[in-house]
Amino acid sequence: MSPEKYNRSIELLCPTCGTSSFSQSTGNPEAAEEMICASCGLEISRENLIKANRENIDEHVKEIGREVTGDIKRELAKAFRGSKFIKFK
């Protein structure tokens, strides 16, 4: 079971227009966390952008959890194949 199999890249979407193209505001080093939507021009902090996409992120985490659980069950079933005393449902 390879951990690289479960790496994901999740696109964060603008809460206003739904695009995924952002640029970081430049000039002020303190404002490096400010993102600007390329489509509608919304300025939003990286933290608030992640909060706005929380539902999407949570769904990806659940999907990865289901994949890991299934893979572990298959690996354990292979490891204990032929055993009279251990059964998997």
C-alpha positions as CSV (number, residue, x, y, z in Angstrom):
1,M,0.0,0.0,0.0
2,S,1.6,3.2,-1.2
3,P,0.9,6.5,0.6
4,E,1.5,8.4,-2.7
5,K,-1.7,6.8,-4.0
6,Y,-3.7,9.0,-1.5
7,N,-2.2,12.4,-2.3
8,R,-4.7,14.8,-3.6
9,S,-4.7,18.3,-5.0
10,I,-8.0,20.1,-4.3
11,E,-8.9,23.2,-6.3
12,L,-10.2,26.0,-4.2
13,L,-13.1,27.8,-5.8
14,C,-14.1,31.5,-5.5
15,P,-17.1,31.7,-3.2
16,T,-18.6,34.5,-5.4
17,C,-18.1,33.3,-9.0
18,G,-16.9,29.7,-8.7
19,T,-13.6,30.0,-10.7
20,S,-10.4,28.5,-9.5
21,S,-8.0,31.1,-10.8
22,F,-6.4,33.2,-8.1
23,S,-3.3,35.4,-7.8
24,Q,-1.6,36.6,-4.7
25,S,-1.6,40.3,-3.9
26,T,1.9,41.7,-4.3
27,G,3.7,44.6,-2.9
28,N,3.0,44.3,0.8
29,P,4.8,41.3,2.4
30,E,2.2,41.2,5.2
31,A,-0.6,40.8,2.7
32,A,1.0,37.8,1.0
33,E,-1.9,35.7,2.3
34,E,-4.5,37.8,0.4
35,M,-5.8,36.1,-2.8
36,I,-7.4,37.9,-5.7
37,C,-9.9,36.1,-7.9
38,A,-8.9,36.4,-11.5
39,S,-12.5,36.5,-12.7
40,C,-14.5,38.7,-10.3
41,G,-11.6,40.5,-8.5
42,L,-12.7,39.3,-5.0
43,E,-10.0,39.8,-2.4
44,I,-10.0,37.1,0.2
45,S,-7.5,35.7,2.7
46,R,-6.2,32.2,2.1
47,E,-7.7,31.2,5.5
48,N,-11.2,32.4,4.5
49,L,-10.9,30.8,1.1
50,I,-10.2,27.5,2.8
51,K,-13.1,28.0,5.1
52,A,-15.4,28.8,2.1
53,N,-14.3,25.5,0.5
54,R,-14.6,23.4,3.7
55,E,-17.4,21.2,2.4
56,N,-15.4,20.3,-0.7
57,I,-12.3,19.6,1.3
58,D,-14.3,17.4,3.8
59,E,-15.8,15.3,0.9
60,H,-12.3,14.7,-0.4
61,V,-11.1,13.6,3.0
62,K,-14.1,11.2,3.4
63,E,-13.3,9.7,-0.1
64,I,-9.7,9.1,0.8
65,G,-10.8,7.5,4.1
66,R,-13.0,5.1,2.2
67,E,-10.2,4.2,-0.2
68,V,-7.8,3.6,2.7
69,T,-10.3,1.5,4.5
70,G,-11.0,-0.6,1.5
71,D,-7.3,-1.1,0.7
72,I,-6.5,-2.1,4.3
73,K,-9.3,-4.7,4.2
74,R,-8.0,-6.1,0.9
75,E,-4.4,-6.2,2.3
76,L,-5.5,-8.0,5.5
77,A,-7.6,-10.5,3.6
78,K,-4.6,-11.3,1.5
79,A,-2.3,-11.7,4.5
80,F,-4.7,-14.0,6.3
81,R,-6.0,-16.0,3.3
82,G,-6.3,-19.6,4.1
83,S,-6.6,-19.2,7.8
84,K,-9.4,-21.2,9.4
85,F,-9.6,-18.9,12.5
86,I,-9.7,-15.4,11.0
87,K,-12.7,-14.3,8.8
88,F,-13.3,-10.9,7.3
89,K,-16.8,-9.5,6.5
